[in-house]
Amino acid sequence: MTPGPRNLITDIAGLKVGQATHARIKSGVTAIICDAPAAAGVQVLGGAPGTRETDLLAPHNTVEAVDAIVLSGGSAFGLDAASGVQDWLAEQGRGFPVGPHRVPIVPSAILFDLINGGDKDWGDKSPYRALGTLAAQTAATEFAIGSHGAGAGALTADLKGGLGSASAELERTGITVGSLVAVNSLGTPMVGGTRHFWAAPFEQDGEFGDEGLPEPMPANATDLRIKFRDLVSDGAPVNTTIGVVATDAKLTKAQCKRLAIAAHDGLARAIWPAHTPFDGDCIFALATGRTEIGPDLDVFVDLCAAASATMARAVARGVYAAHEEPGDIMPVWSSRR
């Protein structure tokens, strides 16, 4: 597997990404817009999820494809972002046909970034619907990673989080797989408080610092007593890592769900610990259907492996690319020595 030309999820033809960031509140929205409806699935493994339209994506349910996926900050307030994207899609005449009407299908997930140093006093109306519309309007094949969009206010156990993306081209088939993730985890992407990423074995071309794994591994690398963030008064931390894995292969909804499950393996390779009761870890899968995979089961195994690897790389790239902002309550990776 080699990275695509952009090393972004938009190396999948037919996908664009738009972002809107609100600097004062330290939050934002990332919208993945499909040029044409794409098959989709989802897997939620965190114990504290915040989602919209995930039941629709079950393989046995009616609607086969989606128009967009939205990742947002803002906790439950951020679910409004999908309505903003839906508004924009409706203006374009997009959506599932129901008689004379079209209903844009926009599943979404949110992360908790309410306690991150930003000013959340937005008055009687949250900004997320407007941010969703703005994100959709700006969708393009190039977009920024790090402290942008849904990753603008993200935090991990000991560093700022961020928005990450990565892609891979499968040499044997020419199929492309890409991942996009907003990293806001209870756990840490770093090995024992070092500069080294847990995702290091998957790194391509020095994309997140070329630090490798530490030698020897620190004694506290897998210490269960790592210092978690104390975010709320009762001591229960609230987090979430949310993302999308995509491919240009033609997949069924059931295969999309399996691809999302595989991508969670990459999340668990990149964050220690993952899928805790206080994370809302959720990964969507998209398939644009431009390449037939045929009956060879090995091809789908390769796809699942690529989903895992690109998700691990995207997690590390999001944290690696985060930058300092006024009012930050956590340092960025580049400040760690």
DRENNU-895129 format. One record per residue (C-alpha): residue in three letters; residue number from 0; x negated, y negated, z. Coordinates in steps of 0.02 Angstrom, whole numbers. Each point is the difference from the previous one (the first is absolute). Layout:
<sites>
[site "ALA", NUM, [X, Y, Z]]
...
</sites>
This chain:
<sites>
[site "MET", 0, [0, 0, 0]]
[site "THR", 1, [-61, -174, -44]]
[site "PRO", 2, [81, -168, 43]]
[site "GLY", 3, [107, -83, -132]]
[site "PRO", 4, [-56, -164, -79]]
[site "ARG", 5, [79, -109, 135]]
[site "ASN", 6, [-10, 126, 143]]
[site "LEU", 7, [177, -53, 42]]
[site "ILE", 8, [170, 84, -5]]
[site "THR", 9, [35, -103, -156]]
[site "ASP", 10, [-118, 112, -97]]
[site "ILE", 11, [162, 99, -15]]
[site "ALA", 12, [76, -69, -161]]
[site "GLY", 13, [174, -67, 31]]
[site "LEU", 14, [-31, -65, 177]]
[site "LYS", 15, [-29, -178, 58]]
[site "VAL", 16, [-29, -69, 174]]
[site "GLY", 17, [55, -169, 66]]
[site "GLN", 18, [-40, -77, 169]]
[site "ALA", 19, [57, -143, 109]]
[site "THR", 20, [-95, -52, 155]]
[site "HIS", 21, [57, -120, 137]]
[site "ALA", 22, [-159, -64, 83]]
[site "ARG", 23, [83, -82, 150]]
[site "ILE", 24, [94, 154, 56]]
[site "LYS", 25, [-141, 118, -52]]
[site "SER", 26, [113, 116, -98]]
[site "GLY", 27, [53, 37, -176]]
[site "VAL", 28, [78, 113, -131]]
[site "THR", 29, [-69, 114, -135]]
[site "ALA", 30, [117, 58, -140]]
[site "ILE", 31, [-39, 141, -121]]
[site "ILE", 32, [105, -32, -155]]
[site "CYS", 33, [32, 139, -127]]
[site "ASP", 34, [12, -55, -182]]
[site "ALA", 35, [129, 139, -21]]
[site "PRO", 36, [87, 104, 134]]
[site "ALA", 37, [-121, 126, 75]]
[site "ALA", 38, [29, 165, 89]]
[site "ALA", 39, [-31, -20, 185]]
[site "GLY", 40, [-16, 92, 165]]
[site "VAL", 41, [-45, -42, 178]]
[site "GLN", 42, [-71, 79, 156]]
[site "VAL", 43, [11, -78, 174]]
[site "LEU", 44, [-115, 75, 132]]
[site "GLY", 45, [-16, -141, 126]]
[site "GLY", 46, [110, 1, 154]]
[site "ALA", 47, [58, -182, -13]]
[site "PRO", 48, [48, -34, -181]]
[site "GLY", 49, [91, -148, -75]]
[site "THR", 50, [68, 39, -173]]
[site "ARG", 51, [136, -32, -129]]
[site "GLU", 52, [70, 120, -133]]
[site "THR", 53, [-109, 147, 52]]
[site "ASP", 54, [146, 122, 10]]
[site "LEU", 55, [38, -40, -182]]
[site "LEU", 56, [-169, 74, -48]]
[site "ALA", 57, [37, 175, 66]]
[site "PRO", 58, [-16, 122, -146]]
[site "HIS", 59, [181, 57, 17]]
[site "ASN", 60, [75, -176, -10]]
[site "THR", 61, [70, -81, -155]]
[site "VAL", 62, [-108, -146, -54]]
[site "GLU", 63, [-153, 64, -92]]
[site "ALA", 64, [-106, -157, -18]]
[site "VAL", 65, [-40, -167, 81]]
[site "ASP", 66, [-36, -174, -66]]
[site "ALA", 67, [-122, -56, 134]]
[site "ILE", 68, [-77, 41, 169]]
[site "VAL", 69, [-26, -135, 132]]
[site "LEU", 70, [-124, -3, 143]]
[site "SER", 71, [24, -140, 126]]
[site "GLY", 72, [-59, -69, 165]]
[site "GLY", 73, [124, -71, 124]]
[site "SER", 74, [63, 157, 87]]
[site "ALA", 75, [187, 22, -32]]
[site "PHE", 76, [13, -181, -60]]
[site "GLY", 77, [-110, 53, -146]]
[site "LEU", 78, [133, 116, -69]]
[site "ASP", 79, [78, -157, -74]]
[site "ALA", 80, [-146, -7, -123]]
[site "ALA", 81, [75, 141, -102]]
[site "SER", 82, [158, -105, -25]]
[site "GLY", 83, [-106, -139, -72]]
[site "VAL", 84, [-80, 121, -123]]
[site "GLN", 85, [171, 71, -40]]
[site "ASP", 86, [64, -175, -38]]
[site "TRP", 87, [-141, -28, -123]]
[site "LEU", 88, [25, 169, -85]]
[site "ALA", 89, [186, -34, -17]]
[site "GLU", 90, [-40, -163, -90]]
[site "GLN", 91, [-102, 104, -123]]
[site "GLY", 92, [148, 115, -33]]
[site "ARG", 93, [-85, 145, 88]]
[site "GLY", 94, [82, 134, 105]]
[site "PHE", 95, [99, 162, 12]]
[site "PRO", 96, [156, -16, -110]]
[site "VAL", 97, [167, 11, 92]]
[site "GLY", 98, [142, -43, -117]]
[site "PRO", 99, [-29, -179, -59]]
[site "HIS", 100, [-127, -32, 138]]
[site "ARG", 101, [-183, 38, 27]]
[site "VAL", 102, [-72, 29, 173]]
[site "PRO", 103, [-191, -14, 14]]
[site "ILE", 104, [-70, 143, 104]]
[site "VAL", 105, [-133, -69, 119]]
[site "PRO", 106, [-56, 114, 143]]
[site "SER", 107, [-111, -85, 127]]
[site "ALA", 108, [-98, 19, 162]]
[site "ILE", 109, [-59, -125, 129]]
[site "LEU", 110, [-143, -14, 124]]
[site "PHE", 111, [-8, -86, 168]]
[site "ASP", 112, [-102, -161, -5]]
[site "LEU", 113, [100, -112, 116]]
[site "ILE", 114, [-139, -11, 131]]
[site "ASN", 115, [-154, -42, -102]]
[site "GLY", 116, [-37, -184, 33]]
[site "GLY", 117, [123, -69, -127]]
[site "ASP", 118, [140, -124, 37]]
[site "LYS", 119, [161, 101, -14]]
[site "ASP", 120, [113, -147, 45]]
[site "TRP", 121, [84, -4, -170]]
[site "GLY", 122, [167, -65, 62]]
[site "ASP", 123, [170, 78, -33]]
[site "LYS", 124, [-48, 83, -164]]
[site "SER", 125, [-147, 115, -28]]
[site "PRO", 126, [-109, -35, -154]]
[site "TYR", 127, [-9, 177, -65]]
[site "ARG", 128, [138, -2, -131]]
[site "ALA", 129, [-82, -153, -80]]
[site "LEU", 130, [-171, 81, 14]]
[site "GLY", 131, [68, 155, -87]]
[site "THR", 132, [65, -103, -145]]
[site "LEU", 133, [-165, -91, -15]]
[site "ALA", 134, [-97, 163, 2]]
[site "ALA", 135, [107, 70, -141]]
[site "GLN", 136, [-21, -158, -103]]
[site "THR", 137, [-190, 11, 11]]
[site "ALA", 138, [-17, 185, -43]]
[site "ALA", 139, [-152, 35, -111]]
[site "THR", 140, [-131, 133, -32]]
[site "GLU", 141, [-132, -95, 100]]
[site "PHE", 142, [26, -35, 185]]
[site "ALA", 143, [-103, -34, 156]]
[site "ILE", 144, [-35, 125, 138]]
[site "GLY", 145, [-44, -32, 182]]
[site "SER", 146, [93, -137, 95]]
[site "HIS", 147, [139, -23, -127]]
[site "GLY", 148, [182, 47, -21]]
[site "ALA", 149, [60, 135, 119]]
[site "GLY", 150, [-178, 13, 67]]
[site "ALA", 151, [-15, -186, 45]]
[site "GLY", 152, [31, 25, 185]]
[site "ALA", 153, [-44, 184, 17]]
[site "LEU", 154, [-108, 62, 144]]
[site "THR", 155, [-80, 165, 48]]
[site "ALA", 156, [-59, 62, 170]]
[site "ASP", 157, [-157, -107, -2]]
[site "LEU", 158, [-9, -101, -163]]
[site "LYS", 159, [115, -96, -116]]
[site "GLY", 160, [89, 112, -122]]
[site "GLY", 161, [49, -49, -175]]
[site "LEU", 162, [71, 49, -168]]
[site "GLY", 163, [-103, 129, -95]]
[site "SER", 164, [12, 85, -168]]
[site "ALA", 165, [-98, 128, -99]]
[site "SER", 166, [19, 106, -157]]
[site "ALA", 167, [-72, 156, -80]]
[site "GLU", 168, [-1, 74, -173]]
[site "LEU", 169, [4, 190, -10]]
[site "GLU", 170, [-130, 53, -127]]
[site "ARG", 171, [82, 165, -48]]
[site "THR", 172, [170, -72, -43]]
[site "GLY", 173, [-22, -188, -18]]
[site "ILE", 174, [138, -28, 129]]
[site "THR", 175, [-20, -152, 113]]
[site "VAL", 176, [44, -8, 185]]
[site "GLY", 177, [0, -158, 105]]
[site "SER", 178, [40, -50, 178]]
[site "LEU", 179, [50, -160, 88]]
[site "VAL", 180, [8, -16, 190]]
[site "ALA", 181, [26, -129, 137]]
[site "VAL", 182, [-108, 56, 146]]
[site "ASN", 183, [72, -49, 170]]
[site "SER", 184, [-43, 155, 100]]
[site "LEU", 185, [2, 43, 184]]
[site "GLY", 186, [-156, 101, -34]]
[site "THR", 187, [-163, -54, -78]]
[site "PRO", 188, [-73, 21, -175]]
[site "MET", 189, [-174, -13, 77]]
[site "VAL", 190, [-106, 139, 75]]
[site "GLY", 191, [-24, -32, 186]]
[site "GLY", 192, [-9, -190, -8]]
[site "THR", 193, [-135, 0, -136]]
[site "ARG", 194, [-1, -79, -174]]
[site "HIS", 195, [29, 172, -75]]
[site "PHE", 196, [169, 46, -75]]
[site "TRP", 197, [82, 168, 30]]
[site "ALA", 198, [38, -3, -188]]
[site "ALA", 199, [-186, -5, -45]]
[site "PRO", 200, [-6, 172, -84]]
[site "PHE", 201, [125, -62, -131]]
[site "GLU", 202, [-85, -167, -39]]
[site "GLN", 203, [-34, -41, -183]]
[site "ASP", 204, [-135, -120, -61]]
[site "GLY", 205, [-26, -87, 168]]
[site "GLU", 206, [180, -64, 0]]
[site "PHE", 207, [4, -25, 189]]
[site "GLY", 208, [-179, -35, 48]]
[site "ASP", 209, [-90, 164, -40]]
[site "GLU", 210, [-34, 31, 185]]
[site "GLY", 211, [33, 187, -5]]
[site "LEU", 212, [32, 93, 161]]
[site "PRO", 213, [-109, -32, 154]]
[site "GLU", 214, [-143, 119, 36]]
[site "PRO", 215, [16, 66, 130]]
[site "MET", 216, [185, -20, 28]]
[site "PRO", 217, [32, -104, 158]]
[site "ALA", 218, [59, 97, 151]]
[site "ASN", 219, [161, -102, 7]]
[site "ALA", 220, [45, 26, -184]]
[site "THR", 221, [158, 98, 40]]
[site "ASP", 222, [28, -61, 177]]
[site "LEU", 223, [187, 2, 35]]
[site "ARG", 224, [-26, -140, 125]]
[site "ILE", 225, [-38, -129, -134]]
[site "LYS", 226, [54, -175, 45]]
[site "PHE", 227, [171, -26, -74]]
[site "ARG", 228, [74, -171, -24]]
[site "ASP", 229, [117, -56, 139]]
[site "LEU", 230, [129, -97, -99]]
[site "VAL", 231, [156, -6, 105]]
[site "SER", 232, [42, -28, 182]]
[site "ASP", 233, [40, 182, 41]]
[site "GLY", 234, [-169, 55, -68]]
[site "ALA", 235, [71, 96, -148]]
[site "PRO", 236, [-96, -48, -158]]
[site "VAL", 237, [98, -20, -162]]
[site "ASN", 238, [-84, 28, -168]]
[site "THR", 239, [22, 79, -173]]
[site "THR", 240, [-97, 42, -158]]
[site "ILE", 241, [109, -5, -155]]
[site "GLY", 242, [-46, 37, -179]]
[site "VAL", 243, [35, 63, -175]]
[site "VAL", 244, [-86, 133, -105]]
[site "ALA", 245, [35, -2, -187]]
[site "THR", 246, [-42, 95, -157]]
[site "ASP", 247, [35, -10, -186]]
[site "ALA", 248, [43, 185, 0]]
[site "LYS", 249, [178, 58, -30]]
[site "LEU", 250, [64, 67, 167]]
[site "THR", 251, [166, 49, 76]]
[site "LYS", 252, [64, -80, 160]]
[site "ALA", 253, [-52, 158, 94]]
[site "GLN", 254, [-176, -11, -71]]
[site "CYS", 255, [-6, -185, 48]]
[site "LYS", 256, [41, 47, 179]]
[site "ARG", 257, [-141, 128, -1]]
[site "LEU", 258, [-117, -134, -67]]
[site "ALA", 259, [49, -116, 143]]
[site "ILE", 260, [-34, 141, 125]]
[site "ALA", 261, [-173, 25, -75]]
[site "ALA", 262, [-35, -187, 12]]
[site "HIS", 263, [36, 8, 187]]
[site "ASP", 264, [-146, 121, 11]]
[site "GLY", 265, [-110, -140, -66]]
[site "LEU", 266, [70, -119, 129]]
[site "ALA", 267, [-44, 126, 136]]
[site "ARG", 268, [-176, 19, -73]]
[site "ALA", 269, [-25, -188, 11]]
[site "ILE", 270, [80, -45, 169]]
[site "TRP", 271, [-27, 78, 172]]
[site "PRO", 272, [127, 39, 67]]
[site "ALA", 273, [139, -13, -129]]
[site "HIS", 274, [188, 33, 3]]
[site "THR", 275, [18, -42, 184]]
[site "PRO", 276, [167, -29, 88]]
[site "PHE", 277, [-35, -188, -10]]
[site "ASP", 278, [-43, -6, -186]]
[site "GLY", 279, [133, -6, -135]]
[site "ASP", 280, [-112, 80, -131]]
[site "CYS", 281, [94, 11, -165]]
[site "ILE", 282, [-62, 37, -176]]
[site "PHE", 283, [102, -13, -160]]
[site "ALA", 284, [-46, 87, -163]]
[site "LEU", 285, [33, -63, -176]]
[site "ALA", 286, [-17, 91, -166]]
[site "THR", 287, [16, -101, -161]]
[site "GLY", 288, [15, 156, -106]]
[site "ARG", 289, [-117, -51, -142]]
[site "THR", 290, [-102, 163, 2]]
[site "GLU", 291, [67, 177, -2]]
[site "ILE", 292, [-90, 114, 123]]
[site "GLY", 293, [61, 164, -73]]
[site "PRO", 294, [21, 164, 94]]
[site "ASP", 295, [-180, 11, 66]]
[site "LEU", 296, [18, -4, 189]]
[site "ASP", 297, [-183, -48, 18]]
[site "VAL", 298, [41, -169, -76]]
[site "PHE", 299, [124, -40, 138]]
[site "VAL", 300, [-125, 58, 131]]
[site "ASP", 301, [-126, -122, -76]]
[site "LEU", 302, [131, -137, 9]]
[site "CYS", 303, [31, 33, 184]]
[site "ALA", 304, [-186, 0, 38]]
[site "ALA", 305, [-19, -165, -92]]
[site "ALA", 306, [147, -73, 97]]
[site "SER", 307, [-87, 44, 163]]
[site "ALA", 308, [-169, -67, -54]]
[site "THR", 309, [65, -164, -72]]
[site "MET", 310, [105, -33, 155]]
[site "ALA", 311, [-151, 25, 114]]
[site "ARG", 312, [-103, -118, -109]]
[site "ALA", 313, [140, -129, -5]]
[site "VAL", 314, [10, -2, 191]]
[site "ALA", 315, [-186, -36, 15]]
[site "ARG", 316, [3, -130, -139]]
[site "GLY", 317, [140, -95, 85]]
[site "VAL", 318, [-95, -16, 164]]
[site "TYR", 319, [-166, -33, -88]]
[site "ALA", 320, [74, -145, -101]]
[site "ALA", 321, [89, -87, 144]]
[site "HIS", 322, [-59, -178, 30]]
[site "GLU", 323, [2, -120, 148]]
[site "GLU", 324, [145, -120, 22]]
[site "PRO", 325, [33, -135, 131]]
[site "GLY", 326, [86, 72, 153]]
[site "ASP", 327, [-57, 180, -27]]
[site "ILE", 328, [6, 108, 156]]
[site "MET", 329, [-116, 134, -70]]
[site "PRO", 330, [-165, -2, -96]]
[site "VAL", 331, [-23, 56, -179]]
[site "TRP", 332, [-109, 145, -58]]
[site "SER", 333, [-131, -115, -76]]
[site "SER", 334, [-36, -74, 173]]
[site "ARG", 335, [-44, 170, 74]]
[site "ARG", 336, [-186, 39, 16]]
</sites>
